[in-house]
């Protein structure tokens, strides 16, 4: 998919000028296969670690938490441990939901996020981790999340930062240049998005992701033949599942509904 860069006051966004409709995306993600079980567990730990200092400022009387793009619900047990109740996952992929733990499956609703899915529940926290790049209109999502949250509630978003040094260095070879990504954000564009939706006290922090070595290798932009040799090599040395932590340009942004 062709991406275009737009720069304006308070904006710095790479986007697809002709994105698919929301209906098409919902149908496509509903039917999509899912093979990210191990990666989802690893990612949820990275997100929880980055998010924990921010939610410490929320009221001890915590209400609901919603994870938009919940996948197999890997983050939901941690949200329960932090005192949020109820905890709701929203995920369009049926295949992803089917891989959830039996006790987590009832917490996940299948579909694309909308306020009506919350049944008049006004959450203390709405998370959207690595999903904003995949929806056709992030502004609609941000405004819907703002409306749904209770006063004093928090939105937490993780996105790829296309202006991060590694992504700028790799250019078109960066893994974030992906046919499924309808837009790519920077600090400026996320800041603009959240503030235009009404959020205040917007803050950011870089994410350090920890994944198995074979997952990092799969994402690397090295030639396929060389990559296949390396995959065989690290597997023979039993290094393929060794965890490796790296900051590769992902950013957590949080904002508060006044």
N, C-alpha and C positions, 0 to 999 in steps of 0.2 A: 504494500500500500504506500502511495506517495505521501510524504510528510512535508509540511511547509512551516517555516519559521515566521512568527509575527512578533514585532516589538512595538510596544506603545507604553505610555506612562503607567508604571506599576505593573507591567505585563511583560512576559518573556516566555513564550510558549511555542513548542513544536507540535503541530497538529495535522491530522488528516482532513483536508478541506471537504471531502465528500464521505463522511462516515456512514456505515450501515444504520438502518433504523433500529430503534429500541426493540421492536417486535422481532426483527431478524436476529439481533444479538441474543435475545432471551431464548429463542428457539435453538440457535446454534449452541449456546452454552448448556442448555438443558440436555441436548443430545451428545455433548462432548464426552470423550473418554477421560479417565483420570488415572494418572500413574505417578502421583507426587506424594505418596504416603510418607516416606522417610523425610523428604524435603519439607513437608508441611510441619512435621513435628519439630524439626530443627529451626525452621523459620519462626514458629510460635515462641520458642524460647528466646530468640533474639529480640522479638517484638516486646515480649513481656518484660525483659530486662530493661529495654529502653523506655518503656511506658511507665514502669513502676514509680519512679520519682515524681512523675506528673500527677498520677492519680492519688498520691499521698495528700494532695491539697484538696481533694474532694471531701465532701461531708462524710463523717463516719456512718451516717444513716444513708447508706448508698442504695439507690434504687436499681432499676434495670440497667443492664449492659447489652448492647447489640453489636454483633460482629458481622459486618456486611462483606460478603465474599468469604464466608467462613470455611469453605472447602470441606474437609472432613471433621471440622469442629475442634481442631487441635488446640485452639486458644481458649475454648469455653471452660474447661476444668480450671484453668488458672484464674479466669474471671470469677468463677464461683468461689475460689479460695480467697479472693480479694474482698469478698463480702457483697458482691453485686447479686441482686435477686429481684426479678427473674433474670436469667441469662438467655439471650435469643441469638441464634445463628441464622443468617439469611444467605442462601447459596443457590445459584441457578442450575448447577450441574447435579443431576440425579446420580450419576456415577460416583461423584465425590461423596455425596451423602451416604451412599450405600457402604462406603468404607469406614464410616464413623463407628466409634465404640458403641455397643448396644445401649449403654446408659446415656450417651450423648445424642444419639439419633433423634429422640423426641424433642430435643431442644432446637432442632434445625428446621426452618421452613424453606421450602423450595420456591425460588422465584427471584426476580430482580427487586431491589429495595424500593418500597413505597411506604408512606406513612400509614396507609390502611392495614398493612401487614402487622402493625404493632397493636392493633385493637385498643386504641386510646391509651396505651402505655406511654408515659413520657420518661425516657431513660435518663440516667445520670451520665452515661457514656455511650457514644457511638464510635466504633472503630471501622476503618476501611483500609486494610493493609494490602497493598499491591493490586488494588481493583480499580482505582480511579482512571488508570490508563486504558481500561477496557470498556468504559461506558461512553455512550455517544454524547452526553451533555453533562459534564461535571458540575456546571453551575446549578442545574436543576437538582442534582443530588445534594449539593452543599446547602441549598435553600431548604430542601425537604428535611435534611438532618437538623438544621437550625430550628425549624418549626416543631419538629418532633421532640427535641430535647427539653427537659425541664430547665427552669431558670437556674443558672449556676452550673449547668451540665457542660460536658466537655466532648469535643470531637477530636479524634486522633487518627491521623492519616499517614500512611507510609507510601512514598512514591519513589521512582527513579529520578535522580537529579541529573538532567542531561548536561548541566554545566559542571558537574564534578570532574576533577582533573583526569581520572582514569577514562571516563566516557568521552571527554574532549580529545584525549590522546588517541583513543581507538577509532573515533569518528564513526564512519558507517560500518565498521567492523565490530562495534560494541554490541553485546547481546541485547541491549535495550532497543536497538533498531529492529523491531519485530513486527511482523504482519498483523499481530493481534493488538498492538498498541496504537490506539487512536489519537493519543496525545502524550507528550512528554513534558514534565514540569521542571521548573527551577525554583529557587527560593522566592524569587519575585512573583512568579505566576501563582504559586500556592498561597503566598501572602495575600495577593490580590483576590484570589478566589474566596478565601475564608473571610476576609474583611468585607467584601462585597455582599456576602451572605449574611453578615451581621455579627460575626464572631469577633471577640476582643482578646487582648493579651496573647496574641499569636506568637508561639515560640517554636524553635527548631532544635533538633539534635541529629547528628549523623548516626547511622545505624552500622554496627559491626555485625556482619552475618557470619554464622558458623554452619558450615555444611560439610558433608563427607567429601574427601578429595576427588572421588570419581564424579561428583556433581559439578564441582568447580571445573574439572577437565571438560565435561560435557558442554559447559557454557563458553569455554575459551575459544577465541577466534583463530586458532592455529589450523593449518591444513588438515583435512580429514584423514589422510593416510598416516600422517605423523601422530595424530590424536589416537588413532586405533592402536598403533604400536605402544604408545604410552599407557593406554587403558589396559592392555595385556600385561605390560611390565609391572604396573603398580598392583594389579590383581595378584600376580604371581608372588609379589613381595608382601601380600596381605596388607597393603597400604590403602586400598580403594575406599575403605570405610573410615579411615582416620579423619577425625574432625579437624578442620582448618578454619580459622577465623580471619576475616578480611573486611576492611571497609572499602566497598566497591562503588560508592556513590549513592547509596540509598539514604533517604532522609525521613525522619519522623517530624510531623508538624502537628501541634495541638492548638486549639482555640477554645475559648469559653463563651457560652451564651450568657449575656448579662441579665 
